[in-house]
């Protein structure tokens, strides 16, 4: 008897990202969640790396007031929206996600600069 994945693969088109990368077809909600957790783990590792660079940026800032750079935030969000559209991600979702991340790191960087 063929597996669920083989049956689905034969019946359904494989979802493909804007960059042409196939997304694996899942047979159960559990498989979907396992893949989402795997991706979340990768995102978290990248956030940790980003955090280390944010800490380095703090060395170049002399006051908490110099931490928040509206022009830089605008530059980041504009770039992310453009890339999101090319990657097949809703730009509003990408912007909201990055805005929250930038805000969190900015708050942490402000605390570090005050020390």
Steps between C-alpha positions, in 0.01 A plus 500: 500500500646842407581743776290807572780723371515311169125524456495870577799564278317336212179695561616841611749742353801545727493850651788701361641822645562808291863387478399166349572290810252220557331476838463143623149365495370396841242231565406603854471810712773347716739498202415863426568597861827305506619695195386831648688418823814415297477833320433685827818345642697631201346846543594499868863411420510790252346732759775402744760585235324831431498573872878465515538754219255736671719477812802594289313797354443622854875548539484779242214684669566735787150548641162330511367781281740401222372141494174565316576596140173567318671528162664158549171346615328640191781361282469154657121487466502625141758237403305227681172593331664488157670166570182356651305572182767323292506202741123454498445631854226755565697827546273616787573178692873530438502866605302434819731212591818698438360812666436297818848346483673835441301655786601218736867523407492880523361477852770250597774710340378808691531305827854393411610853403372635836722255691 
